């Protein structure tokens, strides 16, 4: 059964999950912002039922050049409705938030999808 929560409660959970991540993950995030959106709208080439917990929108640190200064902040976007649909309670939400944040931070650090799965953050 889906677990519903207010946007304020979800944002609180996301900020707490982020705050509790180890410094070695969060220290390199000097130009990354976390956003919450209600739902993920699949791209035209994706299956209409595609669900994402979140995604990283930016240039990985391993791919940046010297002239990357002055760019808009990179973003990590979290999709509240996916968490509500896939999680059965508060512990599930917290667990999935942690996994999703680590996964997206991994992309910012330049870790590819395959390696994130090997590390257990897939």
ChimeraX attribute file (.defattr): number of C-alpha atoms within 10 A of each C-alpha:
attribute: neighborCount
match mode: 1-to-1
recipient: residues
	/A:1	9
	/A:2	13
	/A:3	15
	/A:4	17
	/A:5	15
	/A:6	9
	/A:7	14
	/A:8	9
	/A:9	11
	/A:10	23
	/A:11	18
	/A:12	12
	/A:13	17
	/A:14	24
	/A:15	13
	/A:16	14
	/A:17	20
	/A:18	17
	/A:19	11
	/A:20	11
	/A:21	13
	/A:22	10
	/A:23	10
	/A:24	8
	/A:25	15
	/A:26	16
	/A:27	8
	/A:28	13
	/A:29	16
	/A:30	9
	/A:31	11
	/A:32	18
	/A:33	13
	/A:34	17
	/A:35	13
	/A:36	15
	/A:37	13
	/A:38	12
	/A:39	16
	/A:40	19
	/A:41	13
	/A:42	13
	/A:43	9
	/A:44	7
	/A:45	6
	/A:46	9
	/A:47	9
	/A:48	10
	/A:49	9
	/A:50	11
	/A:51	17
	/A:52	18
	/A:53	20
	/A:54	24
	/A:55	18
	/A:56	22
	/A:57	16
	/A:58	17
	/A:59	18
	/A:60	17
	/A:61	14
	/A:62	11
	/A:63	10
	/A:64	11
	/A:65	9
	/A:66	5
	/A:67	7
	/A:68	10
	/A:69	8
	/A:70	6
	/A:71	10
	/A:72	10
	/A:73	15
	/A:74	18
	/A:75	19
	/A:76	21
	/A:77	21
	/A:78	27
	/A:79	20
	/A:80	25
	/A:81	22
	/A:82	19
	/A:83	27
	/A:84	20
	/A:85	13
	/A:86	16
	/A:87	19
	/A:88	14
	/A:89	15
	/A:90	15
	/A:91	10
	/A:92	15
	/A:93	22
	/A:94	18
	/A:95	12
	/A:96	19
	/A:97	24
	/A:98	19
	/A:99	17
	/A:100	24
	/A:101	26
	/A:102	21
	/A:103	24
	/A:104	24
	/A:105	22
	/A:106	19
	/A:107	22
	/A:108	25
	/A:109	17
	/A:110	14
	/A:111	16
	/A:112	14
	/A:113	15
	/A:114	10
	/A:115	12
	/A:116	16
	/A:117	11
	/A:118	9
	/A:119	10
	/A:120	9
	/A:121	18
	/A:122	15
